[in-house]
Amino acid sequence: MPPVEKHLKISSERTGEEFRELHEWIDNPERKVERHDITKIHEYGKMIEEKYGEKGLQEYIQHIRDDVQAKFNHILYDFEKAMKETLAYFGVKER
């Protein structure tokens, strides 16, 4: 998943604001897993919108989206690498 600094850069490019406090809150190591729980988006979303407004809410959702995308890209990369290694082990060559 992207580090906080990358989230800040993306937010700044998209909105003109970093939303540093928000991204640091989401990625706080002690509660990171809980704050990335997509079943809590509605609950946290209300709180975030009250504190940071509509733009902040959108950045929270975008942060989660970016992390989901990064995680699945990583899984896909690992899968493709494992498939190539497995096929090579059995003598199957790529075409």
C-alpha positions in Angstrom: 0.0 0.0 0.0 1.2 3.5 -0.7 3.0 5.2 2.2 1.5 8.3 3.7 3.8 10.6 1.7 2.5 9.1 -1.6 -1.1 9.6 -0.4 -0.2 13.3 0.4 1.2 13.8 -3.1 -1.8 12.2 -4.7 -4.2 14.3 -2.6 -2.3 17.4 -3.3 -2.4 16.8 -7.1 -6.1 15.9 -7.1 -7.4 18.6 -4.7 -4.7 21.1 -4.0 -4.6 20.0 -0.4 -2.6 17.2 1.3 -5.0 16.2 4.0 -2.0 15.1 6.0 -3.9 14.8 9.3 -6.5 12.6 7.7 -4.0 10.3 5.9 -1.9 10.0 9.1 -5.0 9.1 11.0 -6.0 6.4 8.5 -2.5 4.9 8.4 -1.8 5.1 12.2 0.1 1.8 12.8 -1.8 1.0 16.0 -5.3 1.2 14.3 -4.4 0.9 10.6 -6.2 -2.4 10.0 -9.4 -1.1 11.7 -9.3 2.1 9.7 -8.9 0.3 6.4 -11.9 -1.9 7.2 -14.3 -1.3 4.3 -17.3 -2.3 6.5 -16.6 0.8 8.6 -16.6 3.3 5.7 -20.1 4.5 6.5 -19.2 5.0 10.2 -15.9 6.7 9.7 -17.2 8.6 6.7 -19.7 10.5 8.8 -17.0 11.5 11.3 -14.5 12.4 8.6 -17.1 14.5 6.6 -17.9 16.4 9.8 -14.3 17.2 10.4 -12.9 17.6 6.9 -15.9 18.3 4.8 -17.0 16.7 1.5 -13.5 16.9 0.0 -12.0 15.1 3.1 -14.6 12.4 2.8 -13.7 11.9 -0.9 -10.0 11.7 0.0 -10.7 9.1 2.7 -12.6 7.0 0.2 -9.8 7.5 -2.4 -7.2 6.5 0.1 -9.0 3.2 0.8 -9.4 2.7 -3.0 -5.7 3.4 -3.7 -4.7 0.9 -1.0 -7.1 -1.8 -2.3 -5.7 -1.3 -5.8 -2.1 -1.5 -4.6 -2.8 -4.6 -2.5 -4.5 -6.4 -5.4 -1.7 -5.3 -7.8 0.8 -6.8 -5.4 -1.2 -10.1 -5.2 -1.4 -10.3 -9.0 2.3 -9.7 -9.4 3.1 -12.5 -6.8 0.6 -14.8 -8.5 2.1 -14.2 -12.0 5.6 -14.8 -10.7 4.6 -18.0 -8.9 2.9 -19.3 -12.1 6.0 -18.6 -14.2 8.2 -20.4 -11.6 5.8 -23.3 -11.4 5.5 -23.7 -15.2 9.3 -23.4 -15.5 9.7 -26.1 -12.8 7.6 -28.5 -14.9 9.4 -27.6 -18.1 6.7 -25.5 -19.7 8.1 -22.5 -21.6 6.3 -19.3 -22.4 5.3 -18.7 -26.0 
